Amino acid sequence: MLVPGPWLGGSHPRLIGCHPDDLDKAPVLGYATGDGRKDSTVQNLLYSLSALADPLAQRLALATALLHKGRTLDLRAKQARAQLAVRQSPALREQVEKLARLRAELEAAIWSTGVDGSSGGDKLKRLRADVRAAEEQLALAVPSLKTELAHELPPPSQIVERVATALPKDSALIEIVSMRPTFDLSAADDTTSVGLAQQYMALLLFPSGKYVAVPLGKTEPIDGNIAELLSLLRNPSSKPQPVAESLYKLVMAPLVPHLSSVQQLFISADGALQLLPWAAMHDGKQYLLHSYRSMVYLTSGRDLLRLGDAPSRSAPLLIGAPDFQHSRELFADDPISGKTTPLGLYASVQSLAALPGTRREVEQLGAMIPTARVWQDSSASEEGLKQQSAPLLLHIATHGVFLDAGPAQPSVTTDNQRALRPNQPTISMADGGAARLSVVPDPMSMSALLFAGAANAKAGVNPDQDGVLTAQEASLMDLWGTELVVLSACDSARGSLSVGEGVYGLRRAFFIAGAETLVASAWPISDRETVALMQRYYRLLLQGQPRAQAMTAAAREMQRTHSHPYYWAPFSVFGQDTPLRLRELKPTPIAKPPLKRKPVRGRRAS
């Protein structure tokens, strides 16, 4: 294949007569394998060339995406696992404790300010620098903390076949990249063009090894429809179908001709498409929920090569109904916290509504899983959770928090929802990307789950025990061997976007911590209806259904009595889709849900 000089801008090596077996030697792929400088221009070039229907160009683009997307997440998870191994080292204990202390101080400082961190000023800058310095110092003492991933990845000539082999026989991988074309993809004569808008490109891969590239068009109209649909899905009184159909035409309609025999989708999205529950798109006749057996969400198609080989080290753990007002001696005796008034983000969690549904949820699930431990009230603590080592299953039913950089501070919901609710949902970017609506500093500190004592959280309280588990803190847990984490809380799948690197928030944190599969929500969920949905989900899991397939089946059951996607589409399944070892336990029969429900008023859930 010959790449014309104008497309390369005269500054990149040409690919002349390159054979698929010689991809490992192609200089243009050096950045993707860790052997050279990451160059977004070359990356965009490869993605642009894939639109020309040239098999080698499409193979190069797919190999690039599979080797490049989500690499920071993989490296962070590798480093986190290595750090767990050195925590107990006497020689390194002082450095490990210093790093933990500095991270806790940074978390407390962030939560004592506003969403944008503007009131933190120099203190936040100093703490960020201190944390980075402590991390680098520890990395010097433990070389494995700075290990590169390149030598662990399959070479470019093998990555496509390796991932294709890992796909189930009736499935397809949809690998989407957000890219800026180096030439006009719509031009019939393929002439060059400068300054073209950001676009989405879908790279499809099938178990047979076949692949195809499908341009989806500009990101702007797609992202706009996603933002509008997500806003509508948060309101059970809305009418989302027209927007769901519009989004289907933009995203799915170009792909459907290639998916005629496909029953299962593995979706590795990019940009704002990472926030979309694809089951909520509508083809004009039905929601996409009914078109496929399951939809599994990945950071990269490379995730299919992961093996869940770490053994679980403790029994299933179900946490719900935390006593948010719980006051420990820690709070009363702390001379600093006793004299301070909650400020900034801490002030936003002072008036937390109880969630009676979470108590029913964990108690009923506990009855279905005889070996499970059930923590409630004051026992539902952040401190206790952090001390756990790889429970087979971790289910957390509580309030979820996602704070963005929008103009208004979030307010506490007083209705039947498990969230601190922002005035208006936005799409936030961690890296100032082209599709951003708002930019969030310290994005891993802007998502959190709330536990016992959270209403008493304030500056001066030990962040390890304040009841506010941020994504940053969750990423430091030991979940290597945990098969499934279910975050039965509002907005637990939301976060700040980074093009090519996924969503920075709770869903990223639990994968860094080692979880195989995560179930999380895209909007504020109904306390009552979530209990019924989770009962259905676990019943199907215990019957041996795969993790994502069980959620699809549970959502279909829920739709029979609750037609609005608000009720049946909030939860997505990320990661592995194999059945749980937990399936060996026989489920306890559960009562069928009532056919009727009380009407809802506005955003207030019934």
Secondary structure, 3 states (H helix, E strand, C coil): CCCCHHHHCCCCCCCCCCCHHHHHHCHHHHHHHCCCCCCHHHHHHHHHHHHHCCHHHHHHHHHHHHHHCCHHHHHHHHHHHHHHHHCCCCCCHHHHHHHHHHHHHHHHHHHCCCCCCCCCHHHHHHHHHHHHHHHHHHHHHCHHHHCCCHHHCCCHHHHHHHHHHHCCCCEEEEEEEEECCCECCCCCCCCECCCCCCEEEEEEECCCCCEEEEEEEEHHHHHHHHHHHHHHHCCCCCCCHHHHHHHHHHHCCCCHHHCCCCCEEEEECCHHHHHCCHHHCECCCCEHHHCCCEEEECCCHHHHHCCCCCCCCECCEEEEEECCCCCCHHHHHCCCHHHCCCCHHHHCCCCCCCCHHHHHHHHHHHHHCCCCEEEEECCCCHHHHHCCECECEEEEECCEEECCCCCCCCEECCCCECEEECCCCCCEECCCCCCCCEECCCHHHCEEEECCCHHHCCCCCCHHHCCEEEHHHHCCCECCCCCEEEEECCCCCCEEEECCCEEEEHHHHHHHCCCCEEEEECCCCEHHHHHHHHHHHHHHHHCCCCHHHHHHHHHHHHHHHCCCHHHHCCEEEEECCCCCHHHHCCCCCCCCCCCCCCCCECCECC
